């Protein structure tokens, strides 16, 4: 039985770890604390409950329609390695390379000069997509892009003052907080937000508000249509509030499509183009996967609606080391050992690492859910971190 709070009697641990380019760098882990699930911040509790319903000994459901929630939950807690073999979001599909294409970011920057709206999509299961958008944001900032709008940002109802996201109430805060959006709680998304904040972007939400979503009637197709329309209207409002501003928009999946779906549905990017008269640069990261050992631009597959996206980015097949995605190593992270005293004997144990001085409500720089007997590591850049471990027992879902 784990007490509600237990400070571990361990000294600060400094690890000298060789970075990918050689040399050495220090990652310092300060004394850790184990807390019960009930003592976790309110903004992450629902996700912890979702994790606790996943059997750590027999993970099932990934790859099915019903398994999308399982896959996204495991990804949110840093365990893409447990879903990659069965999820279609990771399955290689053999897209052809785009003839004559050069560097991916160079081409995006070249085309971004010809518009004022760039829309990049993501899979909600792949943290690498968020890392890529951070790279895009860095390239666009010198081109005059100043607004970063994300589907995942919590969008409060008009007049609602009680639960406002931190990026609106404390815009100069260098990190996001739990409660700023569901997917925001994933460490890679938190890093994306840290980067765009550091670059000086203004952060804006545009998702349909809860009151509008509740008011929408009809079947699933009609509700999707209402959501797409509201998203486009909210982005239009942002543009009107900031005349002449250039905007980078981060979306999920098909929201970036510029043409109707096979069923005739009109997505946000298509609606926004019609409302503004601005032809956005649309970039898909979800269409092609695993076609090359290196990131490249690919041809839109024949099965996709012609003109769906302006550019298709084909990321390499996902690989993992110590249970963590290797793209993080390529981006400069170090493999950091999790102290044995924090490892569980049953259930899940969520390990979080935050820069020293940040509150436990901030989205951590890394977070990973580990099981008994696993050799899983943290992935961190050079720095000093406070560790926190949350005990999450398995609770079998009711039939």
Helices and strands as residue ranges (DSSP letters): E 5-7, E 13-17, E 25-36, G 37-39, H 42-52, H 68-76, G 80-82, H 104-112, E 117-122, H 127-141, E 145-150, H 166-169, G 183-185, H 187-198, E 202-205, H 210-215, H 220-241, E 246-252, G 253-256, H 268-276, E 281-284, E 296-298, E 311-314, E 320-321, E 324-325, H 327-330, E 334-336, G 340-342, E 348-355, E 366-370, E 378-380, E 383-392
